[in-house]
């Protein structure tokens, strides 16, 4: 039995992401303060609800940055994988917090439908226009690495959806200015709820599956079996267990059946070939238990035919 810590091929090097997190947090926190001040001054639910959502995104960015740092943690005697799993738990926490916020926003929006308030549409449009710029710039910083880490993807999705929500608020503010249809404000709050659900639902499913040690989305078990079993000397791969140890690294244990006539040195070489193949299939930590064939292939086939 052998364990592999070599993951040079499949692990993506994410550089400059800490700077992106810091800039994103500072810009969005400043924008939240602007929204709260103006929203309270003009009594705009759409601005205040979007401020609440953006504040959660700031908290989410801070948690994601923490998760990214923890994913680099080294192993200890008590935590043999370090604190890498925390990155998965944080992504789940982020998704849950965002979904909970929908209830409060939706409740207040329904109340405002019954009691619409007069609002300065142009002011809403101007503030939302600032949001398009801030969220657009922040999202762009995460675009390159969004497929390499679920927390980075979450940051990108939230910021990109915020930019779209801000665009909707600009349109809504202009409509309010020209039509005085003040119920547009709570309607936009419900639209914000829809955007949060759409951008968060897949994150919730992915992080929940990884928290339960489900097979990561970037791993295909059938491709793994086919890729390993095509290697000369490998007869079968079974008892596979695959799970995520962080949002960027996956682990696997399996039984590897090899040919009877292989020497110990050949089996060791074969293991290295198998692990090299697995690195290209998003498996970074591998533990393999080797077995030899119980019977020759001709005998096995005869037994199978007799059984049928």
Buried (B, 14 or more C-beta within 10 A) or exposed (E): EBEBEBBEBBBEEBEEBEEBBEBBBEBBBEBBEBBBEBBEEBBBBBBBBBBBBBBBBBBBBBBBBBBBBBBEBEEEEEEEBBBBBBBBBBBBBBBBBBBEBBEEBBEBBEEBBEEBEEBBBEBBBEBBBBBBEBBBBBBBBBEBBBEBBBBBBBBBBBBBBBBBBBBBBBBBBBBBBEEEEBBBBBBBBBBBBEBBEEBBEBBBEBBBBBBEBBBBBBBBEEEBBEBBBEBEBBBEBEEBEBBBBBBBBBBBBBEBBBBEEBEEEEBEEBBEBBBEBBBEBBBBBBEBEBEEBEEEEEEEEEEEEEEE
